[in-house]
Amino acid sequence: MASEQSEPVKTICPYCGVGCGIKVQQGEEPGDVRFMPWGKAPVNEGRICIKGGAATEVVDHEDRLTEPLIREGDEFREASWEEAYDRITEEMERISETYQPDAMGFFGSSKVMNEENYLLQKLARRYGTNNIDNCTRMCHASTVWALRTSLGAGAMTNSMRDLREEADLLWIQGANPGEQHPIANSQYFRQAVLEGATVIQVDPHANKTTRSFEIEDTDRHQHLQLNPGTDIPLLNIVLKTILEKHEENPDDGWIDEEFIAERTEGFDDLKETLAEFDKEEAAEQCGIPLEEIERAAEKYAKADNAAIFTGMGMSQHACGVDNVQNEINLALITGNLGRPGTGVNPLRGQNNVQGTCDVGAMPNVLPGYQLVDDDEARESVEDVWGFEIPDEPGLTNVEISNAAGSSIHGLYIMGENPVMSEPDANEVRERFEELEFMVVQDIFMTETAEFADVILPATTWAERGGTVTNTDRRVQRMRGVDKVHENTKHDLEILMEIGSRLFGEEAFRFEDVEAVFEELRQVCPSYYGMTYELLGEEGLHWPCYEIGDEGDPFLYEDSFDTENGLGQIEGVVHQPPKEVPDDEYPLTLTTARLEEHYNTGTMSRRSPTLMRQHPENFVDVHPNDAERYDIEDGEYVTLKSRRGEITLKAQVTTDIKEGSVWTTPHFAEASANVLTNDVLDERAKIPEYKAAAAEIDVGIEPAEGAPADD
């Protein structure tokens, strides 16, 4: 039924973690939802990237799920919400009674609101399990681990605005903000360089970030194009160079002795680790001339305010925790923490991956990163919730998937697509087929939903309100227009209904989304000083401990949030990738995202605007490798690993180093995650997406027809 055109509402872009403000407006028909710029949005100041401008294209897409679905054999049939809810609660009760609560796993989503993830993790713990996780496990789990244990909090230490205004040097390692955080790159990082800052980029792949800093008449950009998996040797060269130069001239400002003495511990361990370290041998491992790395070391050490930016190129390794620890080591020995324009700053990839972790959708922590095995913290949350919480950490999402069909018999998945996002995707599919029961709530029929027993049609980001937390800890409100499809439901509405049916009305019924946030405040100390009214249109940075706090633009001014208040320095040594090239698979495969697409492509590959830019996947091959394999630019090839193979177009380019190939995970018919290795970092349990052994077959014809939607 037609209605009058509504006033535009101010909300937040649903794609990356920058947190750009946009407006959406609903036309005369419910499905007519349009993008509008928000000129004074606090983060992006009205500018938007191609994904943000195209975000509304999927809100009324023809593929939207609009009715609950229940599996019958190999097919799905439409069902009422009542039947779907009954089936879910019956199966969840059966699994708990037949096995135990730990036989269920729960996947939160970095694409939904804080309030919804908060309620899902509360539901999992009321069910009796800490088997709740989200996709940060696939992106930044090792970063969170290293930052939390060595500094105190698993988040950016500084704000983007502070970094633009105060940083003299940007050290960008394993991150590609030009592609993955384009507004942060153009509005903040490139602007800092235009105004005089220096940037050092460490990445095996030349990309849009590389090109964005090629500013005429400056030499303030240095790209260290290392071999995949050699980040520790490179940083150890930097660290040893700084220590050597300090020994030669202690008064020349290479390290900050006062900061090290007063605010850190472990410096001697670092010196001992590097005592016999061979810089020349390490430079050869990295594939970069030693003098280039030493020049970068001097630039970092001599900068007044040096800021490190880190990303999945560092975290997605079996040594991911050590990779990030070495960045922390570099910041600590030079005193580049606790001040404006400094720090170690992970650039979060999804619009609410930071908030999803903040509110406790992880197996080892409660809201506010309170450990589940900390009796005092757990009891303080139990006092608010009114039930006991399991006191042992649960399984991560990769561990849950690995146990599917054995110790895990049921899955509850909200807005995630692990069949596409997890490594060794063929094995994930086989394990999901062995599950006794799976429920998926989503907006489209994803590759994961195809394995579900019940599918619940949710509303999109544009149709509901709540809060999200961006990459620099800014909590912001999202606001929605009316529902586009009458029989879809908000994620929060679904969770309240299931929680109430399983455990009684009181604990899982809330008047509205703001009421959920009010309960979240009571159990999440860093959010306690926030209210919807105080968030307003600007948002607030956490930590915000008391009403009236403005939130901190940078952390650790006086001390670190560690047990003794000291920053932890720890020497680390090189660990090669768990799978290295050999005669059978002589290439190194590494992966990353494109600016025009997003994760598993569930939304972006349904956008006509974005699909015009990149309609299919491709693999970057160095010209010398192309000559060796007799590959022509644009030719279709088969890229293989020990786990599977995909057919895709070859792009011959010097963007990638000889001996390595590069591709993306966005496209269902040729996803990199069919090939990636599911070995994990032992502590953070993050997979090693960034390095696997691979081989190429040539002379392959492309599949008939256009690439299939996912």
C-alpha positions in Angstrom: 0.0 0.0 0.0 1.4 3.4 -1.0 2.3 5.9 1.6 3.7 9.5 1.7 7.4 9.9 1.2 9.0 9.9 4.6 11.6 12.3 6.0 15.2 10.9 5.6 16.7 9.3 8.6 20.3 9.4 9.7 22.0 6.1 10.0 25.4 4.4 9.5 26.7 2.6 6.4 26.4 -1.2 6.7 29.7 -2.1 5.1 33.2 -1.5 6.6 34.2 -0.4 10.1 34.9 3.3 9.4 31.4 4.2 10.6 30.4 6.6 7.9 27.1 8.4 8.4 24.5 8.3 5.6 20.8 9.1 5.2 18.1 6.8 3.9 14.7 7.9 2.7 11.6 5.7 2.0 9.6 6.7 -1.0 5.9 6.2 -1.6 6.3 2.4 -1.7 7.9 0.5 1.2 10.6 -1.0 -1.1 11.6 2.4 -2.5 14.5 3.0 -0.1 17.1 5.5 -1.3 20.5 6.6 -0.3 21.1 10.3 0.6 24.3 12.0 1.7 24.6 13.2 5.3 26.7 16.3 4.9 27.7 16.8 8.5 28.2 13.2 9.5 30.8 13.0 12.3 33.2 10.5 10.8 33.0 11.0 7.0 31.9 14.6 6.8 29.5 13.8 4.0 31.9 11.8 1.8 31.1 8.2 0.9 32.8 5.3 -1.0 31.2 3.3 -3.8 29.9 0.6 -1.5 28.2 3.1 0.8 26.6 4.9 -2.1 25.2 1.6 -3.4 24.1 0.2 0.0 20.4 0.7 -0.5 20.4 -1.3 -3.7 20.0 -4.5 -1.8 17.3 -3.5 0.6 14.4 -4.5 -1.7 16.4 -7.0 -3.8 14.3 -9.7 -5.5 16.3 -12.4 -3.6 15.2 -11.1 -0.2 13.9 -13.8 2.2 10.3 -12.8 3.0 8.7 -15.9 4.7 10.0 -18.4 7.3 11.2 -21.6 5.6 11.4 -25.2 6.9 13.3 -28.0 5.2 11.5 -31.0 4.0 13.9 -33.5 2.5 16.0 -31.6 -0.1 13.5 -28.7 -0.4 12.2 -25.8 1.7 8.6 -24.9 2.2 7.1 -21.7 3.5 5.9 -21.9 7.1 4.3 -19.6 9.7 6.4 -17.9 12.3 4.6 -20.0 15.0 5.6 -23.2 13.3 9.2 -22.0 12.8 9.5 -20.9 16.5 8.1 -24.2 17.7 10.5 -26.2 15.6 13.5 -24.2 16.8 12.6 -24.4 20.5 11.8 -28.1 20.3 15.1 -28.9 18.6 17.2 -26.8 21.0 15.5 -28.4 24.0 16.0 -31.8 22.5 19.7 -31.3 21.9 20.3 -30.0 25.4 18.4 -32.9 27.0 19.9 -35.6 24.7 23.5 -34.4 24.9 24.3 -31.2 26.8 24.1 -27.5 26.2 27.6 -27.5 24.8 26.3 -29.5 21.9 24.9 -26.2 20.5 27.0 -23.5 18.9 25.9 -19.9 18.3 27.3 -17.5 15.7 26.8 -13.7 16.2 27.2 -11.3 13.4 29.5 -8.3 12.8 26.8 -6.9 10.5 24.1 -6.5 13.1 23.6 -4.2 16.0 25.2 -4.3 19.4 21.8 -4.9 21.1 21.1 -8.0 18.9 24.6 -9.5 19.5 24.2 -8.8 23.2 20.9 -10.6 23.4 22.2 -13.6 21.3 25.3 -14.1 23.6 23.0 -13.8 26.6 20.7 -16.4 25.1 23.6 -18.8 24.5 24.8 -18.4 28.1 21.3 -18.9 29.5 21.1 -22.0 27.4 24.2 -23.2 29.3 27.1 -22.8 26.9 29.9 -20.3 26.1 30.0 -21.6 22.5 29.3 -18.2 21.1 31.6 -16.4 18.6 31.6 -14.0 15.7 33.6 -13.3 12.6 36.3 -11.3 14.4 37.8 -14.8 14.9 38.4 -14.8 11.2 39.8 -11.3 11.0 41.4 -9.8 14.2 41.3 -12.4 16.9 45.1 -12.5 17.1 45.2 -8.7 17.2 42.7 -8.6 20.0 44.7 -11.2 21.9 48.0 -9.4 21.6 46.6 -5.9 22.3 44.5 -7.1 25.3 47.4 -9.0 27.0 50.1 -6.5 26.3 48.3 -3.2 26.6 44.8 -3.9 28.0 42.1 -3.4 25.3 41.7 -5.2 21.9 40.9 -2.0 20.0 42.5 1.0 18.2 44.5 2.9 20.8 43.8 6.3 19.0 41.0 7.9 17.1 41.1 8.6 13.4 40.7 12.3 13.9 43.5 12.4 16.4 45.8 10.5 14.0 45.1 12.8 11.1 45.9 15.9 13.2 48.9 14.6 15.2 50.7 11.8 13.5 54.0 12.5 11.7 54.5 9.0 10.4 52.0 6.3 9.5 53.3 2.7 9.5 50.7 0.6 7.7 51.4 -3.1 7.9 49.1 -5.8 6.6 46.3 -3.3 6.1 44.9 -1.9 2.9 42.8 1.1 3.9 42.7 2.5 0.3 40.6 -0.6 -0.6 39.1 -1.7 2.6 38.5 1.6 4.5 38.5 4.1 1.6 37.0 7.0 3.5 39.4 6.6 6.4 42.2 6.5 3.9 41.2 9.5 1.9 39.8 11.7 4.7 42.3 10.9 7.4 45.4 9.0 6.3 46.1 10.5 2.9 45.2 13.9 4.2 47.8 13.6 6.9 50.4 12.7 4.2 49.3 15.7 2.1 49.9 17.9 5.2 53.4 16.5 5.7 53.3 13.1 7.3 55.4 10.2 6.0 53.8 6.8 5.3 55.5 3.4 5.3 53.4 0.6 3.8 54.4 -3.1 4.4 52.4 -5.4 2.1 53.2 -8.2 -0.3 50.7 -6.7 -2.8 50.7 -3.3 -4.4 47.2 -1.9 -4.2 45.0 1.2 -4.0 46.7 2.1 -0.7 50.0 2.1 -2.5 48.7 4.2 -5.3 46.9 6.6 -3.1 50.1 7.8 -1.5 52.0 8.3 -4.7 51.7 12.1 -4.2 53.5 14.3 -6.8 56.6 16.1 -5.6 57.0 14.1 -2.4 59.1 11.1 -1.4 57.2 10.5 1.8 55.9 7.1 0.8 57.9 3.9 1.1 56.4 0.5 0.1 58.2 -2.5 1.6 56.9 -5.3 -0.6 57.8 -8.3 1.5 57.3 -12.0 0.8 54.1 -13.3 2.4 54.6 -14.6 5.9 57.8 -12.7 6.7 56.4 -9.9 8.8 58.3 -11.0 12.0 61.8 -11.0 10.3 61.0 -7.5 8.8 60.0 -6.1 12.2 62.9 -7.7 13.9 65.2 -6.0 11.4 63.5 -2.7 12.3 63.8 -3.4 16.1 67.5 -4.5 15.9 68.4 -1.5 13.8 66.8 0.8 16.3 68.6 -0.9 19.2 72.0 -0.9 17.4 71.7 2.8 16.5 70.8 3.6 20.1 73.9 1.7 21.4 76.1 3.7 18.9 74.6 7.0 20.1 72.4 6.8 23.2 71.5 10.5 23.0 70.2 10.5 19.4 66.6 9.6 20.3 66.3 6.2 18.7 64.5 4.7 21.7 62.6 6.3 24.7 64.6 5.1 27.7 62.4 6.9 30.2 59.2 5.4 28.8 60.7 1.9 28.7 61.9 2.2 32.3 58.7 3.6 33.8 55.9 2.1 31.7 57.1 -1.3 30.3 58.5 -4.6 31.2 60.2 -7.2 29.1 62.8 -5.0 27.3 65.6 -7.4 28.3 63.7 -10.3 26.7 63.5 -8.4 23.4 67.3 -7.6 23.5 68.1 -11.3 24.2 65.8 -12.5 21.4 67.6 -10.2 18.9 71.1 -10.7 20.2 72.0 -13.4 17.6 69.5 -12.2 15.0 71.0 -12.0 11.5 69.6 -8.9 9.7 71.1 -9.8 6.3 69.6 -13.3 6.3 66.2 -11.9 7.4 66.2 -9.3 4.7 66.8 -12.1 2.2 63.8 -14.0 3.7 61.7 -10.9 3.2 62.8 -10.3 -0.3 63.7 -6.6 0.4 67.1 -4.9 0.4 68.3 -4.5 3.9 69.1 -0.8 3.5 65.4 -0.2 2.5 64.2 -1.7 5.8 66.8 0.2 7.8 65.8 3.4 6.2 62.1 2.7 7.2 63.3 2.0 10.8 65.0 5.3 11.0 61.9 7.2 9.7 59.8 5.5 12.4 62.2 5.9 15.3 62.9 9.6 14.5 59.3 10.7 14.0 57.8 12.8 16.8 54.5 10.9 16.7 54.5 7.5 14.9 51.3 5.5 14.5 51.0 1.9 13.5 48.0 0.6 11.5 47.6 -3.1 11.4 45.2 -5.4 9.5 44.4 -8.9 8.4 47.7 -9.2 6.6 49.2 -9.4 10.1 46.5 -11.2 12.0 45.5 -14.0 9.6 48.6 -16.1 10.2 49.3 -19.1 12.5 51.8 -16.7 14.1 49.3 -13.8 14.1 49.6 -13.0 17.8 53.4 -12.8 17.5 53.1 -10.6 14.4 51.0 -8.0 16.3 53.1 -8.4 19.4 56.1 -7.3 17.4 54.2 -4.1 16.3 53.5 -3.5 20.0 57.2 -4.0 20.8 58.1 -1.3 18.2 55.6 1.2 19.6 56.7 0.5 23.2 60.4 0.9 22.9 60.0 4.2 21.0 57.4 5.6 23.4 54.8 5.8 20.7 51.8 4.9 22.9 49.6 6.9 25.3 49.9 10.1 23.2 48.0 11.8 20.4 49.1 10.6 16.9 50.7 7.4 18.0 49.6 3.9 19.0 48.8 0.5 17.5 45.6 0.7 15.6 43.8 -2.3 14.1 41.5 -1.2 11.2 38.3 -3.3 11.7 36.8 -4.7 8.5 33.0 -4.8 9.2 30.6 -2.2 10.3 30.1 -3.7 13.8 32.9 -6.2 14.3 34.3 -4.0 17.2 30.9 -3.8 18.9 30.1 -7.4 18.5 33.2 -8.2 20.5 32.6 -5.4 23.0 29.2 -6.8 23.9 30.5 -10.3 24.7 29.7 -12.4 21.6 32.9 -14.4 22.1 33.5 -17.7 23.9 36.0 -16.4 26.5 34.6 -13.0 27.5 31.4 -11.4 28.7 30.4 -7.8 27.8 33.3 -5.4 28.2 35.9 -8.1 27.8 35.4 -9.5 31.3 36.8 -13.1 31.3 34.2 -15.8 31.8 36.6 -17.6 34.1 37.0 -14.5 36.3 34.7 -15.3 39.3 34.2 -11.7 40.4 33.4 -10.5 36.8 31.1 -13.4 36.1 29.2 -12.9 39.3 28.7 -9.2 38.7 27.0 -10.0 35.4 25.0 -12.9 36.9 23.6 -10.4 39.5 22.0 -8.4 36.5 21.0 -11.4 34.4 19.6 -13.6 37.2 21.1 -16.9 36.1 24.5 -18.7 36.4 27.0 -18.4 33.5 29.2 -21.3 32.6 32.7 -20.7 34.0 34.8 -22.2 31.3 35.5 -20.6 27.9 33.6 -22.2 25.0 34.6 -23.1 21.5 35.5 -20.5 18.8 33.5 -20.5 15.6 36.2 -22.4 13.7 36.3 -25.0 16.5 32.5 -25.2 16.4 32.6 -25.8 12.7 35.3 -28.4 13.0 33.2 -30.2 15.6 30.0 -30.0 13.6 28.5 -33.5 13.3 30.6 -34.9 16.2 30.4 -33.1 19.5 28.4 -30.2 18.0 24.9 -31.3 17.0 23.1 -27.9 16.5 23.9 -24.5 15.3 22.2 -21.1 15.6 23.6 -18.7 13.0 22.6 -15.0 12.9 23.7 -13.1 9.8 26.9 -15.1 9.2 28.0 -17.2 6.2 30.7 -19.6 7.5 30.4 -21.9 4.4 31.9 -19.0 2.5 34.0 -17.3 5.2 35.8 -20.2 6.8 38.9 -21.8 5.3 38.8 -25.1 3.5 35.2 -24.4 2.5 34.6 -27.9 1.0 35.3 -29.5 4.4 32.9 -27.0 6.1 30.1 -28.0 3.7 30.7 -31.7 4.5 30.6 -31.1 8.2 27.5 -29.0 8.1 25.7 -31.8 6.3 26.2 -33.9 9.4 24.5 -31.5 11.8 21.2 -32.7 13.4 19.7 -29.2 13.4 20.7 -25.7 12.2 18.7 -22.4 12.2 19.8 -19.4 10.1 18.3 -16.0 10.4 19.4 -13.7 7.5 18.2 -11.5 4.7 19.2 -13.7 1.7 19.5 -17.4 1.0 23.2 -17.7 1.6 25.4 -20.7 1.0 25.1 -21.5 4.7 21.4 -21.1 4.8 21.1 -23.9 2.1 22.2 -26.3 4.9 19.7 -25.0 7.4 16.6 -26.8 8.8 14.8 -23.5 9.6 15.4 -20.2 7.9 14.1 -17.0 9.5 13.7 -13.9 7.3 15.3 -10.9 9.0 15.1 -7.2 8.1 18.0 -5.3 6.6 20.2 -2.7 8.2 18.1 0.1 6.7 14.8 -1.1 8.4 15.7 -1.0 12.1 17.6 0.9 14.8 20.3 0.2 17.3 23.9 0.9 17.9 27.1 -0.1 16.2 30.7 0.6 17.2 33.3 1.6 14.6 36.9 0.9 14.2 38.1 3.7 16.5 35.7 2.8 19.4 32.9 5.3 18.4 29.5 4.0 19.4 26.9 5.4 17.1 23.1 5.0 16.6 21.5 3.5 13.5 18.0 4.5 12.7 15.6 2.7 10.3 12.8 3.3 7.9 9.6 1.1 7.8 9.8 -2.6 7.1 10.0 -3.4 3.4 8.5 -6.8 3.6 5.6 -7.3 6.1 6.4 -10.8 7.3 10.1 -10.3 8.0 11.2 -9.6 11.6 14.0 -7.7 13.2 16.8 -9.8 14.7 16.0 -8.5 18.1 12.4 -9.4 17.9 13.3 -13.0 16.8 15.8 -13.4 19.7 13.3 -12.1 22.3 10.7 -14.5 21.1 13.0 -17.5 21.2 14.5 -16.6 24.5 11.1 -16.1 26.0 9.8 -19.4 24.8 12.9 -21.3 26.0 13.4 -19.5 29.4 10.3 -17.5 30.3 9.1 -14.0 29.5 10.9 -11.8 31.9 14.6 -11.9 31.0 14.2 -11.9 27.3 11.4 -9.3 26.8 12.3 -5.7 26.3 10.1 -2.7 25.4 12.4 -1.6 22.6 16.0 -1.6 21.4 16.9 1.2 23.8 15.8 -0.9 26.7 18.3 -3.6 25.6 21.1 -1.0 25.5 20.2 0.1 29.0 20.7 -3.5 30.3 24.0 -3.7 28.3 25.2 -0.6 30.1 24.8 -2.3 33.4 27.1 -5.2 32.5 29.6 -3.5 30.2 31.7 -1.0 32.2 33.2 0.7 29.2 29.7 1.5 27.9 28.1 2.5 31.3 28.4 6.2 30.7 26.4 6.1 27.4 22.7 6.5 26.8 20.8 6.9 23.6 20.3 10.5 24.4 24.0 11.2 25.0 25.0 9.3 21.9 22.9 11.7 19.8 24.2 12.1 16.3 27.9 12.3 17.1 28.3 9.1 19.2 30.8 8.5 22.0 34.1 6.7 22.1 34.6 4.0 24.8 35.8 3.8 27.5 32.9 5.9 28.8 32.7 4.8 32.5 30.3 7.5 33.9 27.4 9.6 32.7 29.0 12.8 31.3 32.3 11.2 30.2 33.2 12.2 26.6 35.1 9.0 25.9 38.8 8.9 25.2 40.3 9.9 21.8 43.4 7.9 22.8 44.1 5.3 25.4 46.8 4.7 28.0 47.9 8.2 28.7 49.0 7.4 32.3 49.1 3.6 32.5 48.2 0.4 30.6 45.2 -1.7 31.5 47.3 -4.7 32.3 47.5 -6.4 35.7 50.5 -4.3 36.8 49.8 -1.3 34.6 52.9 -1.9 32.4 53.1 -2.4 28.7 54.3 -5.9 27.9 57.4 -6.2 25.6 58.1 -9.8 24.4 60.7 -10.9 21.8 59.4 -13.1 19.0 61.1 -15.2 16.4 60.2 -16.0 12.8 57.7 -18.9 12.2 57.2 -19.7 8.5 53.7 -20.4 7.3 52.5 -23.9 8.2 52.3 -24.7 4.5 55.2 -23.5 2.3 55.8 -24.0 -1.5 57.2 -27.3 -2.6 57.6 -29.2 -5.9 53.9 -30.1 -6.1 52.5 -26.7 -5.1 55.4 -24.2 -5.8 53.5 -20.9 -5.4 52.4 -19.0 -2.3 48.7 -18.0 -2.3 47.6 -14.9 -0.3 44.2 -13.3 -0.2 42.5 -10.0 0.5 39.4 -7.9 -0.2 38.4 -5.5 -2.9 37.0 -2.0 -2.4 33.9 -2.8 -4.5 33.0 -6.1 -2.7 32.5 -7.2 0.9 33.3 -10.5 2.6 31.2 -13.3 1.2 29.4 -11.1 -1.2 25.9 -11.7 0.3 25.1 -8.0 -0.1 27.7 -6.6 -2.5 27.2 -9.2 -5.2 23.5 -8.3 -5.4 24.3 -4.6 -6.1 24.3 -3.8 -9.8 26.6 -0.8 -9.2 29.3 -3.0 -7.5 28.9 -5.9 -9.9 29.6 -3.6 -12.8 33.0 -2.9 -11.3 34.0 -6.5 -10.6 31.6 -9.1 -11.9 33.8 -12.1 -11.2 36.9 -13.2 -9.3 40.5 -13.0 -10.7 44.0 -14.0 -9.6 47.0 -11.7 -9.8 50.1 -13.4 -11.3 53.5 -11.9 -11.6 54.7 -11.5 -15.3 57.7 -13.8 -14.7 55.4 -16.5 -13.4 52.9 -15.9 -16.2 55.8 -16.4 -18.7 56.9 -19.6 -16.9 53.3 -21.0 -17.0 52.6 -19.5 -20.5 49.6 -17.5 -19.1 48.1 -14.7 -21.1 46.6 -11.7 -19.4 42.8 -12.4 -19.2 43.1 -16.1 -19.7 41.1 -18.5 -17.4 43.2 -20.7 -15.2 42.6 -23.2 -12.4 44.1 -22.3 -9.1 44.7 -25.3 -6.9 45.7 -26.1 -3.3 45.7 -29.4 -1.3 42.1 -28.6 -0.4 40.4 -27.8 -3.7 40.5 -25.8 -6.9 38.7 -22.8 -8.5 38.6 -21.5 -12.0 39.1 -17.8 -12.5 40.7 -15.2 -14.8 44.4 -14.4 -14.6 45.5 -10.8 -14.3 49.2 -10.5 -15.1 50.7 -7.7 -13.0 53.7 -6.6 -11.0 51.3 -5.8 -8.1 52.2 -9.2 -6.7 55.7 -10.6 -6.1 57.2 -13.4 -8.2 56.4 -16.7 -6.7 53.1 -15.5 -5.1 49.5 -15.3 -6.3 46.7 -13.1 -4.9 42.9 -13.5 -5.0 39.7 -12.7 -3.1 37.1 -14.5 -1.1 34.0 -12.6 -2.4 32.7 -14.8 -5.2 30.8 -18.0 -4.5 31.7 -19.8 -7.7 35.4 -19.1 -7.3 36.1 -18.3 -3.6 39.6 -18.2 -2.3 38.4 -20.1 0.8 38.1 -23.3 -1.1 41.9 -23.2 -1.1 42.9 -21.6 2.2 44.4 -23.6 5.0 42.5 -24.1 8.3 45.5 -24.3 10.5 45.1 -22.0 13.5 47.1 -19.6 15.7 47.4 -21.7 18.9 46.3 -18.9 21.2 43.8 -16.8 19.2 42.4 -19.7 17.1 42.5 -17.6 13.9 43.1 -19.4 10.6 46.1 -18.8 8.3 44.3 -17.2 5.4 47.3 -15.3 4.2 49.7 -18.1 3.2 49.1 -21.4 1.5 50.9 -23.5 -1.1 49.3 -23.4 -4.5 49.6 -24.4 -8.2 48.2 -23.2 -11.5 46.8 -25.2 -14.4 46.3 -23.3 -17.7 44.1 -23.7 -20.8 40.9 -23.7 -18.8 37.6 -22.6 -20.4 35.4 -20.3 -18.3 32.2 -21.8 -16.9 29.1 -21.2 -19.1 26.9 -18.3 -18.3 27.2 -15.4 -15.9 28.6 -15.9 -12.4 26.0 -17.2 -10.1 24.5 -15.0 -7.3 25.3 -16.1 -3.8 
